[in-house]
């Protein structure tokens, strides 16, 4: 396992890596990266992937440190491609979750020689009303520094009722856990999502793509994944019935499904 940092001219990107298999996979997290990066968390983050260590070498990346306002999803994809080049990675598959799925789209569009396969989970090709309503709410809470309400709103709109019924008792702690020193990074990420639209370029994607959605997604909406499926030729679509935006956490077979697709 490794906790690493890549230097890109005057900026840096943190990453973790684990596994020793012949196939490379990069994992790009969602908007949560705006609150806490992967720095120093290789041991913790590796736990769900241990059974795949013999077949895959897995990297998980954060966006660049000191993320500036106005940085676009495309800029983030360009950073990611440069980071992979610095690490000597010439071919890789990618798993992008939520905002990470948007970055994965741009990678597959702009770097076809780099990306072998892509899994795009609970993501969207552009901003719809569901996304806009939720992000406007989160941006407002972040600008006020209301961390507890931001975390509660995120949880209530991500997880299934059966999951929430077990964990709502922890809500009084949410105002203290994971609070960043400021919300500049979160706001830069969130506003990049609001400006995102890859729809015109998605037909250019040539690599195999698996799209995963939750039928009850209240953050991007299930129709966003259906739209992706319609725009990416020969893509596969799998919808978890009864799950929402956190399907990648709640579905027990999520990783099995992803790595079966990447390994075949």
Backbone bond lengths (Angstrom), bond angles and torsions (degrees), N, CA, C in turn:
res aa  C-N    CA-C-N  psi(-1)  N-CA   C-N-CA  omega(-1)  CA-C   N-CA-C  phi
1 X - - - 1.458 - - 1.518 109.59 -
2 X 1.310 115.79 149.80 1.460 119.09 -176.96 1.521 110.51 -143.05
3 X 1.320 115.78 137.36 1.454 123.27 166.42 1.518 106.64 -104.71
4 X 1.338 117.41 116.90 1.453 119.67 -172.77 1.510 113.49 -131.37
5 X 1.318 114.57 167.85 1.462 123.30 176.05 1.521 108.40 -136.78
6 X 1.323 116.13 134.73 1.458 122.14 176.50 1.521 108.54 -107.77
7 X 1.326 117.06 134.16 1.461 121.31 176.83 1.526 109.84 -97.42
8 X 1.312 115.56 128.17 1.464 122.13 177.22 1.526 107.32 -120.69
9 X 1.306 116.43 91.61 1.461 121.37 -173.94 1.530 108.94 58.17
10 X 1.320 117.46 -112.06 1.464 120.54 -176.05 1.525 113.13 -99.42
11 X 1.325 118.00 7.18 1.464 120.65 -179.58 1.527 109.17 -122.54
12 X 1.325 115.72 164.90 1.462 121.29 -179.89 1.514 111.02 -130.64
13 X 1.343 115.30 154.89 1.458 122.73 173.95 1.531 107.83 -128.99
14 X 1.322 116.89 132.82 1.459 121.25 176.96 1.525 110.07 -91.18
15 X 1.332 115.05 147.31 1.449 120.46 176.58 1.514 109.68 -149.41
16 X 1.331 115.17 163.67 1.462 121.44 169.69 1.519 106.77 -127.27
17 X 1.336 116.45 154.92 1.460 119.66 177.10 1.514 109.55 -142.87
18 X 1.329 114.78 150.71 1.456 121.34 179.09 1.512 108.68 -158.85
19 X 1.329 115.28 157.86 1.458 120.84 -175.59 1.516 111.01 93.18
20 X 1.342 115.22 166.39 1.462 120.34 -176.89 1.530 111.47 -144.61
21 X 1.324 116.98 22.49 1.456 120.61 -178.05 1.509 113.34 -78.77
22 X 1.322 117.60 169.55 1.465 121.86 -175.90 1.532 114.46 -76.21
23 X 1.328 117.82 -18.88 1.461 120.68 -178.89 1.525 110.20 -98.97
24 X 1.332 116.72 132.02 1.461 121.67 176.62 1.518 111.03 -88.73
25 X 1.325 116.01 140.97 1.461 122.44 172.77 1.518 107.71 -136.89
26 X 1.316 117.54 131.09 1.461 120.43 171.73 1.520 108.43 -108.58
27 X 1.313 115.99 139.08 1.457 123.00 178.61 1.520 107.75 -113.11
28 X 1.326 116.11 127.73 1.464 121.42 -179.04 1.526 108.15 -116.74
29 X 1.333 117.52 113.60 1.467 120.11 -176.90 1.515 112.59 -74.34
30 X 1.319 114.90 174.03 1.449 121.61 -177.55 1.513 113.57 -89.55
31 X 1.323 115.26 -150.31 1.458 121.73 -174.81 1.521 112.57 -64.17
32 X 1.322 117.35 -19.53 1.470 119.92 177.42 1.528 111.69 -57.30
33 X 1.337 116.65 -23.65 1.464 120.43 177.48 1.530 111.34 -63.08
34 X 1.314 116.69 -18.71 1.456 120.09 176.28 1.512 113.30 -74.24
35 X 1.336 116.69 -16.28 1.462 121.30 179.49 1.519 112.48 -103.09
36 X 1.326 116.95 -36.00 1.472 120.92 -179.18 1.517 108.95 -152.03
37 X 1.331 116.86 129.42 1.459 121.31 -178.87 1.532 110.15 -88.33
38 X 1.325 115.59 178.25 1.468 121.12 -179.45 1.529 112.20 -82.76
39 X 1.296 118.42 -1.79 1.467 122.13 -172.03 1.530 112.08 -52.53
40 X 1.338 115.49 124.36 1.454 121.87 174.96 1.515 115.70 74.35
41 X 1.329 118.59 12.08 1.465 120.88 -171.72 1.527 113.68 -112.60
42 X 1.332 117.71 23.66 1.466 120.67 -175.48 1.525 112.16 -57.01
43 X 1.316 117.67 -46.95 1.465 120.68 -178.12 1.521 111.27 -61.84
44 X 1.317 117.28 -46.29 1.466 122.00 -179.50 1.532 111.65 -65.12
45 X 1.333 116.89 -45.39 1.462 120.86 -174.79 1.519 113.01 -75.15
46 X 1.318 117.63 -19.62 1.465 120.36 -176.91 1.526 113.26 -76.17
47 X 1.326 117.39 -22.09 1.467 121.80 -170.14 1.532 114.82 -51.00
48 X 1.348 120.72 -44.66 1.468 119.22 -177.16 1.528 114.62 -72.30
49 X 1.344 117.40 -8.31 1.461 120.62 -170.70 1.521 113.84 -112.94
50 X 1.316 118.77 5.93 1.462 121.73 -171.18 1.525 113.60 -58.02
51 X 1.329 116.51 -35.73 1.465 118.25 -177.43 1.524 112.92 -70.95
52 X 1.340 117.02 -8.87 1.463 120.64 -179.20 1.527 112.70 -104.53
53 X 1.336 117.75 3.27 1.463 121.31 -174.19 1.525 112.88 -62.72
54 X 1.328 118.00 -30.91 1.462 119.94 -177.64 1.531 112.34 -75.73
55 X 1.306 116.85 -23.56 1.462 121.04 -176.29 1.526 113.30 -102.44
56 X 1.320 116.95 -23.94 1.463 120.77 -173.34 1.523 111.52 -134.12
57 X 1.325 115.00 148.36 1.458 121.56 163.26 1.525 106.04 -105.84
58 X 1.320 115.54 120.21 1.465 121.76 -169.96 1.521 109.76 -110.03
59 X 1.315 115.39 132.58 1.458 122.49 175.78 1.527 108.03 -120.74
60 X 1.310 116.84 138.71 1.455 121.62 173.30 1.524 108.01 -123.06
61 X 1.325 116.76 124.72 1.454 122.45 -173.68 1.520 112.32 -113.47
62 X 1.316 115.32 144.84 1.457 121.97 165.13 1.522 109.43 -96.34
63 X 1.343 116.16 162.63 1.460 119.52 171.02 1.536 108.58 -64.45
64 X 1.310 115.64 170.27 1.463 120.02 -179.42 1.532 110.54 -58.62
65 X 1.312 115.59 150.61 1.457 120.62 172.68 1.528 109.30 -70.89
66 X 1.329 116.36 154.48 1.471 121.43 -177.10 1.527 110.78 55.01
67 X 1.325 115.72 49.17 1.470 121.64 -178.62 1.526 109.63 -62.15
68 X 1.338 117.84 121.69 1.467 119.10 -175.73 1.529 112.41 -82.51
69 X 1.309 115.80 155.69 1.462 121.00 172.45 1.522 108.53 -62.86
70 X 1.324 116.85 144.01 1.454 121.27 178.91 1.507 114.58 85.96
71 X 1.332 117.74 0.73 1.463 121.63 178.23 1.520 108.70 -73.52
72 X 1.330 117.38 129.57 1.458 121.29 -173.45 1.527 111.96 -94.52
73 X 1.323 115.45 166.93 1.461 120.84 174.62 1.534 109.88 -59.66
74 X 1.321 116.30 -39.71 1.468 119.79 177.74 1.524 111.04 -63.19
75 X 1.335 117.10 -39.85 1.463 120.48 176.51 1.531 110.15 -60.40
76 X 1.330 116.25 -39.95 1.465 120.91 179.78 1.525 110.76 -65.11
77 X 1.335 116.65 -39.09 1.466 120.32 177.30 1.526 110.61 -65.78
78 X 1.322 117.13 -39.92 1.474 120.22 177.61 1.529 110.82 -62.75
79 X 1.331 116.55 -41.73 1.467 119.94 175.13 1.524 110.82 -58.50
80 X 1.329 115.71 -44.23 1.462 120.17 -177.66 1.522 111.15 -62.24
81 X 1.312 116.57 -43.33 1.469 120.47 179.02 1.525 110.82 -63.63
82 X 1.311 117.52 -40.38 1.464 121.10 178.31 1.525 110.95 -65.66
83 X 1.330 116.40 -39.24 1.468 120.07 179.29 1.523 111.14 -63.55
84 X 1.325 116.29 -41.36 1.463 120.02 178.29 1.527 110.91 -63.80
85 X 1.319 116.73 -40.46 1.468 120.31 177.35 1.522 110.33 -61.13
86 X 1.345 117.30 -42.44 1.464 121.31 179.56 1.524 111.12 -61.71
87 X 1.337 116.80 -32.01 1.465 121.16 179.94 1.527 112.57 -86.88
88 X 1.322 116.75 -0.74 1.454 120.62 179.19 1.512 114.04 77.04
89 X 1.322 117.37 21.02 1.469 121.95 -179.96 1.533 108.30 -91.62
90 X 1.317 116.46 112.97 1.461 121.19 -176.14 1.521 112.79 -97.76
91 X 1.333 116.75 -22.99 1.470 121.85 179.50 1.517 108.29 -140.65
92 X 1.314 117.14 137.07 1.457 120.20 177.85 1.521 109.86 -158.55
93 X 1.316 115.72 155.92 1.450 121.43 164.80 1.519 107.76 -94.95
94 X 1.327 116.57 165.42 1.451 120.26 -177.30 1.525 110.03 -137.39
95 X 1.319 115.99 137.07 1.460 123.65 168.96 1.517 107.47 -114.97
96 X 1.319 116.73 115.34 1.458 121.27 178.62 1.514 109.95 -116.35
97 X 1.324 116.39 128.51 1.462 122.74 -177.89 1.517 109.66 -109.05
98 X 1.325 117.44 124.52 1.455 123.73 176.84 1.537 110.37 58.31
99 X 1.343 119.10 -116.05 1.456 119.00 176.15 1.523 110.65 -59.90
100 X 1.329 117.06 -34.38 1.462 119.83 175.41 1.513 112.20 -60.18
101 X 1.332 117.18 -30.89 1.453 121.26 175.71 1.516 112.45 -67.71
102 X 1.315 116.53 -30.06 1.465 120.82 175.33 1.525 110.04 -69.09
103 X 1.335 115.98 -42.52 1.465 119.99 176.81 1.524 110.06 -63.40
104 X 1.333 116.41 -40.04 1.465 120.89 178.34 1.525 111.11 -61.23
105 X 1.327 117.61 -38.42 1.468 120.89 177.17 1.525 110.64 -59.54
106 X 1.334 115.75 -47.50 1.462 119.46 -178.73 1.534 111.27 -64.72
107 X 1.319 117.45 -36.26 1.462 120.17 176.50 1.522 111.00 -62.86
108 X 1.326 116.85 -45.69 1.463 120.31 -179.02 1.524 111.74 -66.77
109 X 1.323 116.68 -31.52 1.469 120.99 178.91 1.530 111.00 -73.39
110 X 1.331 116.15 -49.94 1.465 121.04 -170.01 1.523 114.78 -91.57
111 X 1.341 117.24 -17.44 1.467 120.46 -176.24 1.535 110.25 -131.42
112 X 1.327 116.59 62.29 1.471 119.68 -176.77 1.519 113.68 -63.41
113 X 1.329 117.80 -27.06 1.456 119.99 178.59 1.516 113.49 -76.39
114 X 1.317 116.30 -15.70 1.463 122.13 -177.93 1.529 112.06 -93.64
115 X 1.333 116.46 -39.62 1.464 121.06 -171.65 1.529 110.18 -96.52
116 X 1.342 115.87 118.53 1.464 121.76 -179.77 1.521 111.91 -85.20
117 X 1.316 117.19 -44.93 1.460 123.39 178.19 1.517 108.11 -145.00
118 X 1.339 115.83 155.25 1.461 120.10 179.37 1.515 110.24 -135.23
119 X 1.327 115.64 136.70 1.460 122.28 169.78 1.522 106.87 -114.86
120 X 1.313 115.87 122.43 1.461 122.35 -177.87 1.524 107.06 -115.01
121 X 1.327 116.29 110.18 1.458 120.97 -173.44 1.522 111.18 -110.70
122 X 1.329 116.01 135.70 1.467 125.73 177.07 1.533 111.38 40.00
123 X 1.313 116.32 53.48 1.454 121.70 -175.59 1.527 109.85 -127.09
124 X 1.328 115.94 -168.25 1.466 120.94 -174.42 1.520 109.71 -154.62
125 X 1.347 117.10 155.71 1.463 120.33 177.48 1.521 113.52 -87.06
126 X 1.322 116.48 -11.51 1.459 121.72 -179.25 1.526 108.01 -168.76
127 X 1.314 116.00 174.22 1.466 120.69 -177.67 1.524 109.96 -83.02
128 X 1.324 115.63 123.44 1.456 120.88 174.15 1.527 109.26 -108.46
129 X 1.321 117.35 -177.97 1.460 120.53 -176.42 1.522 112.19 -67.03
130 X 1.329 116.85 -32.67 1.465 120.24 178.36 1.526 109.86 -63.06
131 X 1.320 116.09 -48.24 1.466 121.04 179.70 1.530 110.64 -63.09
132 X 1.311 116.19 -46.68 1.466 120.27 -176.31 1.517 111.61 -61.06
133 X 1.330 116.43 -43.87 1.464 119.46 -179.81 1.531 111.30 -61.46
134 X 1.337 116.46 -44.40 1.457 119.52 -177.34 1.519 111.28 -69.58
135 X 1.347 117.75 -43.48 1.462 120.61 -178.27 1.527 111.67 -68.13
136 X 1.310 116.88 -38.31 1.469 119.10 176.59 1.521 110.06 -58.20
137 X 1.319 116.09 -40.48 1.468 121.24 178.55 1.530 111.09 -64.77
138 X 1.323 116.12 -46.54 1.464 120.27 -177.96 1.525 111.92 -67.63
139 X 1.313 116.85 -39.14 1.464 120.45 177.93 1.519 110.03 -62.24
140 X 1.326 116.61 -42.71 1.463 120.53 178.38 1.524 111.50 -61.41
141 X 1.327 117.32 -44.42 1.467 121.15 179.42 1.532 111.26 -65.39
142 X 1.341 116.47 -41.09 1.464 119.96 179.40 1.524 111.12 -65.33
143 X 1.313 116.63 -41.18 1.467 119.62 -179.91 1.525 111.43 -64.38
144 X 1.338 116.56 -28.10 1.472 120.93 176.29 1.526 112.48 -87.15
145 X 1.340 116.79 -8.30 1.455 120.36 -178.00 1.508 113.90 72.37
146 X 1.335 117.52 22.54 1.466 121.89 -178.80 1.526 109.14 -86.76
147 X 1.318 116.18 79.31 1.460 121.38 -173.60 1.525 111.84 -66.59
148 X 1.315 117.22 -42.16 1.462 120.06 -178.25 1.520 111.20 -59.71
149 X 1.321 117.56 -47.75 1.462 120.11 -178.65 1.526 111.14 -68.43
150 X 1.333 117.14 -33.83 1.463 120.78 176.52 1.519 110.42 -61.99
151 X 1.324 116.99 -44.16 1.460 121.13 -179.94 1.527 111.70 -68.59
152 X 1.320 117.04 -40.34 1.463 120.28 179.44 1.522 110.50 -66.02
153 X 1.330 116.77 -44.54 1.464 120.19 -179.94 1.526 110.67 -63.11
154 X 1.331 116.48 -39.78 1.459 120.34 177.23 1.519 111.01 -61.74
155 X 1.323 116.99 -47.41 1.465 121.17 -179.51 1.527 111.51 -62.67
156 X 1.321 116.63 -47.57 1.464 121.01 -176.12 1.525 112.13 -62.19
157 X 1.314 116.62 -27.88 1.465 120.13 -178.01 1.525 113.44 -100.87
158 X 1.346 117.37 -0.60 1.460 121.04 -179.28 1.520 112.97 -104.57
159 X 1.334 116.57 -40.92 1.458 121.07 -168.07 1.525 112.42 -102.12
160 X 1.327 114.49 160.63 1.464 121.21 176.67 1.526 109.89 -74.32
161 X 1.308 115.68 160.26 1.462 120.60 -179.49 1.522 111.40 -61.94
162 X 1.311 118.11 -37.94 1.461 120.78 -179.94 1.525 111.06 -63.37
163 X 1.323 116.62 -36.76 1.464 120.85 177.18 1.523 110.22 -70.56
164 X 1.325 116.67 -46.60 1.454 120.77 -176.27 1.524 112.16 -63.43
165 X 1.322 116.96 -34.36 1.463 120.29 -178.39 1.528 111.86 -61.52
166 X 1.313 117.02 -24.23 1.463 121.49 179.65 1.525 112.41 -86.34
167 X 1.342 116.70 -26.36 1.460 119.54 -168.53 1.534 114.73 -115.42
168 X 1.323 118.41 -3.39 1.467 119.29 179.97 1.529 112.25 -62.60
169 X 1.311 117.24 -25.30 1.466 120.36 179.63 1.532 111.83 -62.89
170 X 1.338 116.48 -17.21 1.466 120.08 178.91 1.525 112.68 -87.59
171 X 1.329 118.65 -3.22 1.457 121.16 -176.28 1.533 114.33 -55.76
172 X 1.341 119.74 -36.27 1.475 118.16 179.11 1.530 113.95 -59.26
173 X 1.339 117.35 -21.08 1.463 120.72 -179.42 1.523 113.16 -86.47
174 X 1.332 116.44 -13.73 1.460 119.39 -170.30 1.521 114.20 -68.25
175 X 1.298 117.41 -19.70 1.457 118.70 178.20 1.514 112.89 -72.53
176 X 1.334 116.55 -12.73 1.457 120.56 -175.79 1.525 112.72 -112.17
177 X 1.329 117.24 -30.38 1.463 121.07 -175.00 1.528 110.51 -80.45
178 X 1.327 115.99 127.70 1.457 120.29 173.81 1.507 116.25 74.11
179 X 1.320 117.88 14.24 1.469 119.69 179.73 1.533 109.58 -70.95
180 X 1.334 118.16 123.40 1.470 119.92 177.84 1.526 110.83 -77.97
181 X 1.340 115.60 166.13 1.459 118.38 178.95 1.530 111.37 -68.40
182 X 1.317 116.35 -29.04 1.462 121.89 171.29 1.525 107.64 -154.95
183 X 1.331 116.82 176.09 1.462 120.82 -174.14 1.528 112.74 -111.07
184 X 1.335 116.67 18.01 1.468 119.40 -178.15 1.527 111.28 -60.53
185 X 1.327 116.50 -44.19 1.461 120.42 -178.18 1.533 110.44 -66.47
186 X 1.304 116.58 -43.89 1.463 121.00 178.26 1.525 110.20 -59.65
187 X 1.322 116.76 -46.72 1.463 120.83 -177.37 1.530 111.42 -65.90
188 X 1.329 117.48 -37.48 1.471 120.23 177.62 1.522 110.46 -63.11
189 X 1.329 116.69 -42.38 1.466 120.81 177.55 1.524 111.44 -65.21
190 X 1.322 116.42 -46.88 1.462 120.52 -177.10 1.526 111.74 -62.64
191 X 1.314 116.96 -42.29 1.464 120.35 -178.30 1.530 111.43 -71.94
192 X 1.338 117.03 -26.54 1.466 119.73 173.98 1.528 110.45 -65.55
193 X 1.321 116.86 -37.18 1.465 120.24 177.35 1.521 110.60 -62.69
194 X 1.332 116.74 -43.17 1.468 120.73 -178.07 1.522 112.51 -62.15
195 X 1.325 117.46 -22.50 1.469 121.69 -179.25 1.524 112.66 -98.04
196 X 1.332 117.56 3.58 1.465 120.85 -171.29 1.529 112.30 -84.86
197 X 1.344 115.26 137.66 1.467 121.42 172.67 1.529 108.48 -159.99
198 X 1.330 116.08 109.99 1.471 120.70 -179.44 1.530 112.40 -109.41
199 X 1.312 117.52 6.33 1.462 120.93 -167.86 1.527 113.23 -56.79
200 X 1.321 117.95 -41.82 1.467 119.87 -177.06 1.529 112.35 -67.44
201 X 1.327 116.74 -26.12 1.464 120.64 -174.66 1.519 114.13 -98.29
202 X 1.317 118.49 -13.31 1.467 120.48 -176.18 1.529 113.79 -59.09
203 X 1.333 120.06 -33.81 1.470 118.50 177.29 1.535 113.88 -62.63
204 X 1.337 117.44 -13.27 1.462 120.50 178.60 1.530 112.69 -76.23
205 X 1.326 117.13 -15.89 1.469 120.11 -176.74 1.522 109.92 -67.80
206 X 1.328 116.07 127.45 1.462 121.69 -177.89 1.529 113.58 -110.75
207 X 1.326 117.67 -19.31 1.465 119.51 -177.33 1.526 110.39 -76.78
208 X 1.326 118.24 158.61 1.468 120.76 175.59 1.531 110.56 -62.15
209 X 1.320 115.92 137.78 1.468 121.53 -176.76 1.523 109.90 -132.01
210 X 1.314 115.81 131.68 1.466 122.93 171.00 1.518 107.88 -111.29
211 X 1.317 116.26 127.20 1.467 122.68 178.34 1.523 107.84 -109.83
212 X 1.325 116.51 129.51 1.463 121.26 -178.79 1.528 108.86 -122.25
213 X 1.324 115.84 135.40 1.462 121.39 -176.40 1.521 110.42 -138.25
214 X 1.332 115.10 165.44 1.456 122.34 169.49 1.512 108.62 -112.13
215 X 1.316 117.27 134.31 1.467 120.42 -175.86 1.522 112.50 -61.90
216 X 1.355 116.90 -26.63 1.464 120.94 -175.03 1.524 112.17 -110.59
217 X 1.318 116.62 30.36 1.465 121.59 -177.46 1.529 109.86 -65.46
218 X 1.331 115.94 118.95 1.464 121.03 -179.29 1.528 112.46 -103.98
219 X 1.332 116.25 10.49 1.468 119.94 179.12 1.526 111.66 -110.22
220 X 1.330 117.81 -42.44 1.468 119.62 174.50 1.527 111.88 -115.52
221 X 1.337 117.16 -21.17 1.464 120.58 -177.94 1.520 111.56 84.57
222 X 1.308 117.24 140.00 1.469 120.87 -178.48 1.526 111.69 -65.74
223 X 1.333 117.24 -27.65 1.467 119.88 -179.65 1.528 111.92 -64.18
224 X 1.338 117.12 -24.22 1.464 119.85 177.83 1.523 110.72 -64.04
225 X 1.337 116.56 -40.78 1.472 119.94 178.28 1.520 111.04 -69.82
226 X 1.315 116.83 -36.65 1.462 120.03 176.58 1.524 110.48 -64.08
227 X 1.322 115.82 -36.82 1.462 120.50 177.10 1.532 110.51 -65.32
228 X 1.325 116.72 -43.77 1.471 120.17 175.67 1.526 110.73 -57.04
229 X 1.311 115.59 -46.48 1.467 121.26 -179.00 1.525 111.13 -59.10
230 X 1.326 116.29 -38.76 1.458 120.04 179.96 1.512 113.53 -71.37
231 X 1.325 116.96 -26.72 1.464 121.22 -176.29 1.525 113.77 -93.02
232 X 1.337 117.33 -21.20 1.464 120.90 -179.10 1.523 108.50 -102.87
233 X 1.298 116.65 109.71 1.458 122.44 -174.87 1.525 111.17 -59.66
234 X 1.323 115.43 134.87 1.471 123.96 175.79 1.528 113.21 63.57
235 X 1.324 117.51 16.66 1.463 119.43 176.81 1.524 110.36 -72.57
236 X 1.327 115.73 157.85 1.457 122.37 174.83 1.525 108.82 -104.80
237 X 1.325 116.35 145.05 1.461 121.41 179.23 1.514 109.59 -127.17
238 X 1.345 115.76 128.69 1.461 120.23 173.80 1.525 108.33 -127.25
239 X 1.335 116.40 129.40 1.459 121.90 -178.61 1.524 109.22 -115.70
240 X 1.328 116.27 124.73 1.461 121.40 174.32 1.529 108.73 -82.79
241 X 1.312 115.46 111.32 1.455 120.28 -179.88 1.534 110.30 -71.19
242 X 1.322 115.36 133.16 1.453 120.91 176.89 1.513 115.16 86.13
243 X 1.312 117.18 -4.57 1.460 120.93 178.20 1.528 110.11 -109.55
244 X 1.326 114.59 160.29 1.449 120.08 -178.02 1.521 112.68 -113.96
245 X 1.333 115.65 -141.24 1.460 120.74 -174.16 1.523 112.63 -64.92
246 X 1.318 116.74 -27.02 1.466 120.59 -179.93 1.521 112.16 -90.79
247 X 1.309 117.61 26.24 1.473 120.57 177.78 1.516 111.11 -55.95
248 X 1.324 117.58 -33.02 1.470 121.02 -179.31 1.528 111.54 -67.10
249 X 1.319 118.21 -19.18 1.456 121.81 174.54 1.524 112.25 -97.32
250 X 1.324 116.23 -39.59 1.461 120.07 -172.68 1.528 113.62 -82.08
251 X 1.319 118.01 -34.58 1.468 120.37 -177.33 1.519 110.00 -72.35
252 X 1.318 117.63 117.81 1.456 121.60 -175.63 1.523 112.83 -64.64
253 X 1.333 116.90 -25.14 1.467 119.85 -177.87 1.528 112.66 -101.78
254 X 1.347 117.76 13.90 1.464 119.51 -176.42 1.520 111.44 -58.78
255 X 1.325 117.74 -54.43 1.473 120.02 -178.34 1.518 111.49 -64.02
256 X 1.313 117.00 -38.15 1.466 120.39 177.48 1.525 110.83 -59.39
257 X 1.333 115.67 -41.93 1.468 121.02 -179.93 1.525 110.80 -66.34
258 X 1.321 115.71 -43.85 1.468 121.10 -178.58 1.514 110.85 -63.46
259 X 1.317 117.34 -50.84 1.456 120.01 -173.43 1.537 112.52 -75.89
260 X 1.332 116.99 -23.45 1.461 118.92 171.72 1.517 109.81 -66.17
261 X 1.328 117.23 -41.35 1.465 121.87 177.16 1.528 110.70 -64.85
262 X 1.313 117.06 -45.36 1.466 120.32 -177.61 1.515 112.67 -69.49
263 X 1.331 117.62 -27.26 1.453 120.63 -174.91 1.508 115.30 -92.34
264 X 1.317 117.11 -12.73 1.462 117.62 -175.06 1.521 112.40 -83.30
